Every structure is written in C-alpha cells, then in structure tokens.
Amino acid sequence: MNIINFTPLSAFVGGITIGLAVVVFFIGNGRLAGISSITDNFLTSKEGRGDNFLFLVGLIVGPIIFSFSTTNEIPFLITNS
C-alpha cells in the first residue's frame, strides 16, 4: 500500500455513490446493476432493452458530461508498481 495515494474519504464517498446507484436501480427495476448481465440482456433479450441501452449510454456519456462541466482535471499518477 502506498500511503501517499491513500485517500480513504474519496474512496468511501465513491463506494457510497456506487452503492446508492445499485439500490436505486434495484428498486426501480427489480434487478441488480451488473454490467455483464445488462450488456448481455441488451444484446440478446428484447425485454427491457430500452432500460439496458440507457444504462449503458449513461456509463459512456456520464464521464463526458462531467468533463465538460468542470474545469479541474482529475489528477492521476501512473507508476511502475
């Protein structure tokens, strides 16, 4: 573990955000928000195809909208570890 890159608060907030998204998706659709199953259902099943499409588009468009809505760059460091 690299103590310099240890960010417990942002990790906690990110985990809570993902957890809330899964709960909201489960309450709204009665299914868990698993990317593999959503992609499989979008490609193979006709039932719920619109919901699956919107979920997958949101995964792509969400970060794009975020990048246009903020002027701050997200800092990251690539190491050889």
Contacts in CASP RR format, 6 or more apart in sequence:
PFRMAT RR
TARGET T0000
AUTHOR 0000-0000-0000
METHOD contacts of the structure
MODEL  1
MNIINFTPLSAFVGGITIGLAVVVFFIGNGRLAGISSITDNFLTSKEGRG
DNFLFLVGLIVGPIIFSFSTTNEIPFLITNS
2 79 0 8 1.000
2 81 0 8 1.000
5 77 0 8 1.000
21 33 0 8 1.000
22 32 0 8 1.000
22 33 0 8 1.000
25 31 0 8 1.000
25 32 0 8 1.000
25 33 0 8 1.000
25 55 0 8 1.000
26 32 0 8 1.000
26 33 0 8 1.000
29 51 0 8 1.000
31 37 0 8 1.000
33 55 0 8 1.000
35 59 0 8 1.000
38 52 0 8 1.000
38 55 0 8 1.000
38 56 0 8 1.000
39 52 0 8 1.000
39 56 0 8 1.000
41 47 0 8 1.000
41 48 0 8 1.000
41 49 0 8 1.000
41 52 0 8 1.000
42 49 0 8 1.000
42 50 0 8 1.000
42 52 0 8 1.000
42 53 0 8 1.000
42 56 0 8 1.000
END
